[in-house]
Amino acid sequence: MKLKIVFFLFVSIITNAQEIEIYEQFNGRFDYTAIGNTLNQFENNLLQSFCETLPSSNATLNLDTSNTITAAYLFWAGSGNGDNDVRLNDQLFQADNIYNVVFDDSNWGELTYFSAVTDITDFIISQGNINYKLSDLDISQTLQNNPGYCGNRTNFAGWSIYVIYENPNLPLNQVSLFLGLDIINRDVQEKEIVIDNLNVLDNDDAKIGFLAWEGDNALNFGESLSINGNVLSSPPLNLATNAFNGTNSFTNSTQFYNCDLDVYNIENNINIGDTQAIIRLTTQADLIILNNIITVLNSQLPDGTTTINDYQKYCDSNVITIDYNVNNFNCTDPLPINTPIAFYANNILIGQYQTDVTLGIGETVNYSSILNIPTSIPLDFELSIVIDDNGNGISTINEISEINNSSSTLIELYPKPETIQLETLESCNLGSNTAYFNLESVITSEIEQNYVSLSYFENLEDLNNNTNQILDYTNYLLNNLNNTLIFIKAEKNPCFDILTIQLDIINCAPEIPGNIGISPNNDGLNDVLNFPGIYNVFYNHELLIFNRYGTLIFIGNNNLKWNGTSNQGINNGKVLPVGTYYYVLKLNESNFKAITGYIYLNK
């Protein structure tokens, strides 16, 4: 296993320092190498006659052809606020990030130093193993305008290239690149960096390296680099008490003025099973500006992440279907089966699941989950999916990174459908509270223009399920007074409204013909007096029959029709003679007057 850490250290005080933090991480069969050079002609602490820096310098990349370049980063640094762009082999590169730190010198006041980084992966892949020249890192104006840099001998400039590469013969390593801009000096003599989330399985050939600007070989007072409490050295190039001394371990150079690009073997300083590495840098006199650290560890851990692909929402529903992936990409070990997954809406737990397979290195699995969003959650909310979360925000497995487990997306549920009451429809009672309705008759042209389609239903359940649709809506028979409300699904993009029609069955004035007769001879024709639109409509009606003398001879109702016999007076129960009789029909409803007329009784 290999562990490598590289430090870019630039002279300054920690005023306005930017903490060293993780910048990029590679997990798999990876390692790294570095090249670079200084633009200082001499060590500025020893030869104080020069102030200017060189216009360019060179370094050669010689990477084994069995290695595949994965990433490459160009770093440059110097005195001043920063140079946003430089040229590498005459190609212009601009900084992706610039870091600054300020040194408050007691003689010269505040002095600013910078470092910059940019991704040059494609360029290095295309160029390969050649000599690289960096130019246009021009800090001459800064040095001329502020004599403090040369006055306190912190005039420097330089550059380096990190190359991360992959090789199938390498062990499963974790390569971590940390960037920032921080200082150690006589006032702040120590910097400690803790690397967590390790699972060291092998410590053979473990290494640590650093790149430090403004290190001076002559200022060797209490300078050290240690890991897990063990001070590192690689004599004769790097002594235990002079870690920042202008050397380059990759080329064994001692003329890397005011810069250190060194690497140390630390296989005896990190142990199998370690879950943490503590790196400490110290100095008692020299000013050191720390710009980056890189580690290469044979640490085998999974790294679960999630990716939200899509989601489906539904009209008039708080349910969503979420399509997502659980990944184990940037890792060195499988993600175990039954790893918990938590779903949050605005940070409120709304669902849980777990992986049903073991995810190998570089593998992903797709899932689809149905989530019921609580009504307390607003229509617009943030949905988060978190892998390795037991529902209480607690991780259950050790991972490479615990800060990349979640993915989020903004979701906007459809609002509840608007319910619109249309005109009430009335139709005459045909008897027993039945009536026919033309439901389409209340649909205006405006309604037709506002909606894509209209579907008719007897209840909301059928409407929501799209079942039992009313097909003959122009001749709809209503025979149930408990269901007098019709629901219309009015489709629009992207959802629908609900239109309602109230159906009222009314008793209409009966249309009784002028000439009425009955012949109660049991032939099945006109055996009883049957007024159309009366029976089973006007349930409380009363029928009075009189003879030609004005004598009441029959009283009938909804359940008793006249069949030519008498139920009143001395002739009660007798068949009445042929002739003309007079009737009075009392409907017994306030809106209707009594109806009178003549009836002819025949045999």
JOMOVEN-V487616 format. One record per residue. N is the residue number from 1. RES is the residue in one letter. SS is DSSP state (H for helix, E for strand, L for the rest). PHI is phi as a letter, one per 30 degrees, with the letter a starting at -180 (* if undefined). PSI is psi in degrees with one decimal (* if undefined). Layout:
# JOMOVEN-V487616
N;RES;SS;PHI;PSI / N;RES;SS;PHI;PSI
This chain:
# JOMOVEN-V487616
1;M;L;*;145.5 / 2;K;L;c;133.9 / 3;L;L;b;124.5 / 4;K;L;b;136.0 / 5;I;L;b;130.5 / 6;V;L;c;130.5 / 7;F;L;c;127.9 / 8;F;L;c;112.1 / 9;L;L;c;124.6 / 10;F;L;b;134.2 / 11;V;L;e;130.0 / 12;S;L;l;173.7 / 13;I;L;c;162.3 / 14;I;L;d;6.3 / 15;T;E;e;128.0 / 16;N;L;i;27.7 / 17;A;L;d;153.7 / 18;Q;E;c;117.3 / 19;E;E;e;145.2 / 20;I;E;d;120.4 / 21;E;E;b;161.8 / 22;I;E;d;132.0 / 23;Y;E;c;-43.6 / 24;E;E;a;150.1 / 25;Q;E;b;139.0 / 26;F;E;b;128.8 / 27;N;E;b;123.6 / 28;G;E;k;-151.7 / 29;R;L;c;69.5 / 30;F;E;c;156.5 / 31;D;E;a;-176.5 / 32;Y;E;b;162.1 / 33;T;E;b;168.5 / 34;A;E;b;144.6 / 35;I;E;b;168.8 / 36;G;E;l;-178.5 / 37;N;E;a;162.3 / 38;T;E;c;158.2 / 39;L;L;c;10.2 / 40;N;L;d;135.5 / 41;Q;L;d;-33.3 / 42;F;L;b;174.2 / 43;E;L;d;118.4 / 44;N;L;d;-18.6 / 45;N;L;d;-25.0 / 46;L;L;c;-46.7 / 47;L;L;c;99.8 / 48;Q;L;c;5.0 / 49;S;L;d;-20.9 / 50;F;L;c;149.0 / 51;C;L;b;-32.1 / 52;E;L;d;160.7 / 53;T;L;c;164.7 / 54;L;L;d;151.0 / 55;P;L;d;-21.6 / 56;S;E;a;165.7 / 57;S;E;a;163.9 / 58;N;E;b;156.7 / 59;A;E;a;149.0 / 60;T;E;c;131.9 / 61;L;L;c;130.3 / 62;N;L;b;79.3 / 63;L;L;c;135.1 / 64;D;L;e;137.3 / 65;T;L;d;-14.8 / 66;S;L;d;-9.9 / 67;N;L;c;143.3 / 68;T;E;c;121.4 / 69;I;E;d;128.1 / 70;T;E;c;-40.6 / 71;A;E;a;152.3 / 72;A;E;b;136.8 / 73;Y;E;b;135.5 / 74;L;E;c;126.8 / 75;F;E;c;139.8 / 76;W;E;b;154.2 / 77;A;E;a;164.7 / 78;G;E;l;-172.8 / 79;S;E;d;143.1 / 80;G;L;j;-174.1 / 81;N;L;d;-21.2 / 82;G;L;k;144.6 / 83;D;L;c;113.8 / 84;N;L;d;-22.8 / 85;D;E;b;152.9 / 86;V;E;b;173.0 / 87;R;E;c;137.2 / 88;L;E;b;115.5 / 89;N;L;h;43.6 / 90;D;L;i;2.9 / 91;Q;E;c;132.2 / 92;L;E;d;132.0 / 93;F;E;b;135.4 / 94;Q;E;c;150.9 / 95;A;L;d;136.1 / 96;D;L;d;-37.0 / 97;N;E;b;142.7 / 98;I;E;b;133.2 / 99;Y;E;c;143.5 / 100;N;E;b;150.8 / 101;V;E;b;149.0 / 102;V;E;c;134.6 / 103;F;E;c;119.7 / 104;D;E;c;93.2 / 105;D;E;d;134.3 / 106;S;L;d;-24.9 / 107;N;L;c;-33.4 / 108;W;L;c;-1.4 / 109;G;E;i;-157.8 / 110;E;E;d;127.2 / 111;L;E;b;129.5 / 112;T;E;c;143.0 / 113;Y;E;b;156.6 / 114;F;E;b;161.7 / 115;S;E;b;151.7 / 116;A;E;b;154.7 / 117;V;E;b;145.0 / 118;T;E;b;150.8 / 119;D;E;d;121.5 / 120;I;L;b;30.7 / 121;T;H;e;-52.2 / 122;D;H;d;-37.7 / 123;F;H;d;-45.6 / 124;I;H;d;-38.5 / 125;I;H;d;-42.2 / 126;S;H;d;-32.4 / 127;Q;H;d;-40.1 / 128;G;L;i;-147.8 / 129;N;L;d;91.3 / 130;I;L;b;179.0 / 131;N;E;d;129.3 / 132;Y;E;c;130.9 / 133;K;E;c;123.8 / 134;L;E;c;133.1 / 135;S;E;b;175.9 / 136;D;L;i;19.4 / 137;L;L;c;80.8 / 138;D;L;c;109.9 / 139;I;L;c;17.2 / 140;S;H;d;-41.1 / 141;Q;H;d;-38.4 / 142;T;H;d;-44.7 / 143;L;H;d;-35.0 / 144;Q;H;d;-39.6 / 145;N;H;d;-25.6 / 146;N;L;b;100.6 / 147;P;L;d;-6.8 / 148;G;H;d;-32.9 / 149;Y;H;d;-47.4 / 150;C;H;d;-26.6 / 151;G;H;d;-38.6 / 152;N;L;c;12.5 / 153;R;L;h;44.7 / 154;T;L;c;33.8 / 155;N;L;d;114.0 / 156;F;L;a;160.7 / 157;A;E;a;150.7 / 158;G;E;a;179.3 / 159;W;E;a;164.9 / 160;S;E;a;154.5 / 161;I;E;b;127.5 / 162;Y;E;c;134.5 / 163;V;E;b;118.0 / 164;I;E;c;128.3 / 165;Y;E;b;160.8 / 166;E;E;c;143.0 / 167;N;L;b;127.5 / 168;P;L;d;-16.5 / 169;N;L;d;-5.4 / 170;L;L;d;156.2 / 171;P;L;d;171.3 / 172;L;L;d;103.9 / 173;N;E;c;160.5 / 174;Q;E;c;110.7 / 175;V;E;c;118.1 / 176;S;E;b;125.4 / 177;L;E;c;121.7 / 178;F;E;c;135.6 / 179;L;E;b;157.9 / 180;G;E;l;-156.4 / 181;L;E;a;109.9 / 182;D;E;b;168.4 / 183;I;E;b;146.2 / 184;I;E;b;144.9 / 185;N;L;a;-166.6 / 186;R;L;d;-23.6 / 187;D;L;d;-40.6 / 188;V;L;c;96.4 / 189;Q;L;c;-2.5 / 190;E;E;b;141.9 / 191;K;E;b;127.6 / 192;E;E;c;133.3 / 193;I;E;b;126.8 / 194;V;E;c;126.9 / 195;I;E;c;113.2 / 196;D;L;c;-175.6 / 197;N;L;h;51.5 / 198;L;L;c;159.0 / 199;N;L;b;77.5 / 200;V;E;d;120.7 / 201;L;L;c;-15.2 / 202;D;L;a;139.6 / 203;N;L;c;12.8 / 204;D;L;d;131.8 / 205;D;L;h;30.5 / 206;A;L;d;143.6 / 207;K;E;b;158.7 / 208;I;E;b;139.8 / 209;G;E;b;164.3 / 210;F;E;a;155.7 / 211;L;E;b;121.3 / 212;A;E;b;123.6 / 213;W;E;d;147.3 / 214;E;L;i;15.0 / 215;G;L;d;140.5 / 216;D;L;b;130.1 / 217;N;L;d;-33.4 / 218;A;L;d;-19.0 / 219;L;L;c;69.4 / 220;N;L;c;66.2 / 221;F;L;c;102.0 / 222;G;L;i;25.7 / 223;E;L;d;127.2 / 224;S;E;a;157.0 / 225;L;E;b;127.8 / 226;S;E;b;156.3 / 227;I;E;b;130.1 / 228;N;L;h;38.6 / 229;G;L;i;-1.1 / 230;N;E;c;119.8 / 231;V;E;d;134.0 / 232;L;L;c;150.5 / 233;S;L;a;157.4 / 234;S;E;b;70.9 / 235;P;L;d;152.7 / 236;P;L;d;-2.9 / 237;L;L;d;-44.6 / 238;N;E;b;110.8 / 239;L;E;d;159.4 / 240;A;L;d;-25.8 / 241;T;L;c;6.5 / 242;N;E;b;68.5 / 243;A;L;d;-31.3 / 244;F;L;c;85.7 / 245;N;L;b;21.4 / 246;G;L;i;46.1 / 247;T;L;b;160.9 / 248;N;E;b;105.9 / 249;S;L;d;-24.5 / 250;F;L;d;-26.9 / 251;T;L;c;0.3 / 252;N;L;h;34.2 / 253;S;E;c;142.3 / 254;T;L;c;12.7 / 255;Q;L;c;33.8 / 256;F;L;c;64.9 / 257;Y;L;e;129.2 / 258;N;L;h;31.5 / 259;C;E;a;143.3 / 260;D;E;b;120.4 / 261;L;E;b;87.5 / 262;D;E;b;156.5 / 263;V;E;b;141.3 / 264;Y;E;b;143.8 / 265;N;E;d;125.6 / 266;I;L;b;29.1 / 267;E;L;d;-21.1 / 268;N;L;c;4.3 / 269;N;L;c;-2.4 / 270;I;L;b;138.6 / 271;N;L;c;152.9 / 272;I;L;d;131.3 / 273;G;L;j;-10.1 / 274;D;L;d;139.9 / 275;T;L;c;2.4 / 276;Q;L;a;146.0 / 277;A;E;b;131.0 / 278;I;E;c;118.5 / 279;I;E;c;132.8 / 280;R;E;b;133.0 / 281;L;E;c;139.6 / 282;T;E;b;155.0 / 283;T;L;a;154.9 / 284;Q;L;c;-7.2 / 285;A;L;b;-54.8 / 286;D;L;d;149.3 / 287;L;L;c;125.9 / 288;I;E;b;128.9 / 289;I;E;c;114.5 / 290;L;E;d;123.3 / 291;N;E;c;-39.4 / 292;N;E;a;162.0 / 293;I;E;b;141.9 / 294;I;E;b;135.7 / 295;T;E;b;146.1 / 296;V;E;b;110.9 / 297;L;E;b;141.0 / 298;N;L;d;70.4 / 299;S;E;c;125.2 / 300;Q;L;c;106.9 / 301;L;L;b;151.7 / 302;P;E;d;171.3 / 303;D;L;b;88.2 / 304;G;L;d;132.9 / 305;T;E;b;165.3 / 306;T;E;b;151.7 / 307;T;E;b;122.0 / 308;I;E;d;120.4 / 309;N;E;c;-47.6 / 310;D;E;a;167.2 / 311;Y;E;b;155.6 / 312;Q;E;b;131.1 / 313;K;E;c;163.6 / 314;Y;L;b;149.5 / 315;C;L;d;140.6 / 316;D;L;h;44.1 / 317;S;L;a;144.9 / 318;N;L;c;12.2 / 319;V;E;c;136.9 / 320;I;E;b;152.8 / 321;T;E;c;121.2 / 322;I;E;c;130.1 / 323;D;E;c;124.9 / 324;Y;E;a;165.9 / 325;N;E;b;143.2 / 326;V;E;c;127.7 / 327;N;E;c;154.4 / 328;N;E;b;63.2 / 329;F;L;d;-70.8 / 330;N;L;d;74.3 / 331;C;L;b;175.1 / 332;T;L;b;10.8 / 333;D;L;a;153.7 / 334;P;L;d;151.4 / 335;L;E;c;121.1 / 336;P;L;d;156.8 / 337;I;L;d;155.5 / 338;N;L;i;22.3 / 339;T;L;d;126.8 / 340;P;E;d;149.6 / 341;I;E;b;131.4 / 342;A;E;c;142.4 / 343;F;E;c;131.1 / 344;Y;E;b;139.2 / 345;A;E;c;114.2 / 346;N;L;h;44.5 / 347;N;L;i;13.2 / 348;I;E;c;127.1 / 349;L;E;d;125.3 / 350;I;E;b;-5.5 / 351;G;E;a;158.8 / 352;Q;E;b;151.0 / 353;Y;E;a;-178.3 / 354;Q;E;a;153.4 / 355;T;L;d;145.3 / 356;D;L;c;8.7 / 357;V;L;b;161.1 / 358;T;L;d;126.6 / 359;L;E;c;116.6 / 360;G;L;d;176.2 / 361;I;L;d;125.5 / 362;G;L;i;8.0 / 363;E;E;c;162.1 / 364;T;E;b;155.3 / 365;V;E;b;142.4 / 366;N;E;c;139.9 / 367;Y;E;b;156.8 / 368;S;E;b;122.0 / 369;S;E;b;142.6 / 370;I;E;c;125.4 / 371;L;E;c;135.5 / 372;N;E;c;111.8 / 373;I;L;d;123.6 / 374;P;L;e;148.3 / 375;T;L;d;-16.8 / 376;S;L;d;-15.8 / 377;I;L;d;133.2 / 378;P;L;d;165.5 / 379;L;L;d;-35.9 / 380;D;E;c;120.9 / 381;F;E;a;166.4 / 382;E;E;c;122.5 / 383;L;E;c;130.1 / 384;S;E;b;136.5 / 385;I;E;c;124.9 / 386;V;E;b;121.0 / 387;I;E;d;149.7 / 388;D;L;i;50.8 / 389;D;L;b;119.3 / 390;N;L;d;9.2 / 391;G;L;j;-11.4 / 392;N;L;c;15.8 / 393;G;L;i;17.4 / 394;I;L;c;131.3 / 395;S;L;d;146.3 / 396;T;L;c;-14.0 / 397;I;L;b;155.7 / 398;N;L;d;126.2 / 399;E;E;b;165.6 / 400;I;L;d;-45.1 / 401;S;L;b;135.7 / 402;E;L;c;8.0 / 403;I;L;c;7.1 / 404;N;L;b;24.0 / 405;N;L;d;-13.0 / 406;S;E;c;155.5 / 407;S;E;b;149.9 / 408;S;E;b;155.8 / 409;T;E;a;150.9 / 410;L;E;d;133.6 / 411;I;E;b;138.8 / 412;E;E;b;109.2 / 413;L;L;d;155.2 / 414;Y;L;d;139.6 / 415;P;L;d;160.5 / 416;K;L;e;141.9 / 417;P;L;d;142.1 / 418;E;L;d;134.8 / 419;T;E;c;123.1 / 420;I;E;c;121.9 / 421;Q;E;d;121.8 / 422;L;L;c;-179.3 / 423;E;L;d;140.3 / 424;T;L;d;136.6 / 425;L;E;c;135.1 / 426;E;E;c;145.9 / 427;S;E;b;149.1 / 428;C;E;d;140.3 / 429;N;L;d;122.5 / 430;L;L;c;-2.6 / 431;G;L;k;137.8 / 432;S;L;h;34.2 / 433;N;L;h;50.0 / 434;T;L;b;149.4 / 435;A;E;a;155.9 / 436;Y;E;c;141.2 / 437;F;E;b;143.3 / 438;N;L;c;95.0 / 439;L;H;d;-26.7 / 440;E;H;d;-14.8 / 441;S;H;d;-17.4 / 442;V;H;c;-0.6 / 443;I;L;d;112.1 / 444;T;L;d;167.2 / 445;S;H;d;-31.6 / 446;E;H;d;-41.8 / 447;I;H;d;-43.3 / 448;E;H;d;-35.4 / 449;Q;H;d;-28.6 / 450;N;H;d;-15.2 / 451;Y;L;b;152.4 / 452;V;L;d;-41.9 / 453;S;E;a;159.8 / 454;L;E;b;132.1 / 455;S;E;b;140.3 / 456;Y;E;c;136.4 / 457;F;E;b;155.8 / 458;E;L;d;-15.1 / 459;N;L;a;166.1 / 460;L;H;d;-34.5 / 461;E;H;d;-45.3 / 462;D;H;d;-38.7 / 463;L;H;d;-46.4 / 464;N;H;d;-30.4 / 465;N;H;c;-3.6 / 466;N;L;h;46.3 / 467;T;L;b;157.1 / 468;N;L;h;44.7 / 469;Q;L;d;140.5 / 470;I;L;d;114.3 / 471;L;L;d;-41.5 / 472;D;L;c;72.7 / 473;Y;L;d;-6.4 / 474;T;L;c;-11.1 / 475;N;L;b;57.5 / 476;Y;E;d;125.4 / 477;L;E;c;119.3 / 478;L;E;c;122.8 / 479;N;L;b;24.5 / 480;N;L;b;107.2 / 481;L;L;d;-10.2 / 482;N;L;d;-3.6 / 483;N;L;b;68.8 / 484;T;L;c;10.3 / 485;L;E;c;121.9 / 486;I;E;c;138.3 / 487;F;E;c;131.7 / 488;I;E;c;123.4 / 489;K;E;d;109.1 / 490;A;E;c;96.9 / 491;E;E;d;136.3 / 492;K;L;b;168.3 / 493;N;L;c;124.7 / 494;P;L;c;3.9 / 495;C;L;b;-137.4 / 496;F;E;a;159.4 / 497;D;E;c;166.4 / 498;I;E;c;118.2 / 499;L;E;c;140.8 / 500;T;E;b;145.8 / 501;I;E;b;122.6 / 502;Q;E;d;125.5 / 503;L;E;c;126.1 / 504;D;E;c;123.6 / 505;I;E;c;122.2 / 506;I;E;c;153.4 / 507;N;L;d;119.4 / 508;C;L;c;155.7 / 509;A;L;e;124.7 / 510;P;L;d;147.8 / 511;E;L;c;99.3 / 512;I;L;c;126.6 / 513;P;L;d;157.4 / 514;G;L;d;-40.3 / 515;N;L;c;115.6 / 516;I;E;b;136.9 / 517;G;E;b;155.4 / 518;I;E;b;153.9 / 519;S;E;b;86.2 / 520;P;L;d;72.5 / 521;N;L;c;15.1 / 522;N;L;i;27.0 / 523;D;L;c;2.4 / 524;G;L;i;1.0 / 525;L;L;b;119.5 / 526;N;L;h;37.8 / 527;D;L;d;-24.0 / 528;V;L;b;161.3 / 529;L;L;d;116.7 / 530;N;L;b;96.7 / 531;F;L;d;125.0 / 532;P;L;d;139.8 / 533;G;L;i;14.8 / 534;I;L;c;-56.5 / 535;Y;L;d;135.0 / 536;N;L;i;16.4 / 537;V;L;c;-60.9 / 538;F;L;c;85.3 / 539;Y;L;d;-23.5 / 540;N;L;c;17.3 / 541;H;L;d;159.7 / 542;E;E;b;130.1 / 543;L;E;c;123.4 / 544;L;E;c;127.3 / 545;I;E;c;131.3 / 546;F;E;b;146.6 / 547;N;L;d;-177.4 / 548;R;L;d;-11.6 / 549;Y;L;c;0.2 / 550;G;L;i;12.8 / 551;T;L;d;129.9 / 552;L;E;d;119.5 / 553;I;E;c;-8.2 / 554;F;E;a;138.3 / 555;I;E;b;121.2 / 556;G;E;b;171.1 / 557;N;E;b;-163.1 / 558;N;L;d;-24.7 / 559;N;L;c;0.6 / 560;L;E;b;109.2 / 561;K;L;c;152.3 / 562;W;L;d;129.0 / 563;N;L;c;22.3 / 564;G;L;j;5.6 / 565;T;E;c;164.1 / 566;S;L;c;144.7 / 567;N;L;b;19.1 / 568;Q;L;b;152.0 / 569;G;H;i;-158.9 / 570;I;H;d;-18.2 / 571;N;H;c;17.8 / 572;N;L;e;124.5 / 573;G;L;i;-3.6 / 574;K;L;c;150.7 / 575;V;E;d;131.3 / 576;L;L;d;153.1 / 577;P;L;d;160.2 / 578;V;L;d;140.1 / 579;G;E;l;-174.9 / 580;T;E;c;134.6 / 581;Y;E;b;161.4 / 582;Y;E;c;135.0 / 583;Y;E;b;153.2 / 584;V;E;b;118.8 / 585;L;E;c;108.6 / 586;K;E;c;113.5 / 587;L;L;d;-20.1 / 588;N;L;h;37.4 / 589;E;L;b;140.1 / 590;S;L;d;-24.4 / 591;N;L;d;-4.6 / 592;F;L;b;138.3 / 593;K;L;d;163.2 / 594;A;L;d;146.5 / 595;I;E;c;133.8 / 596;T;E;b;157.8 / 597;G;E;l;-173.2 / 598;Y;E;c;149.8 / 599;I;E;b;137.5 / 600;Y;E;c;125.5 / 601;L;E;c;121.6 / 602;N;E;b;173.3 / 603;K;L;c;*
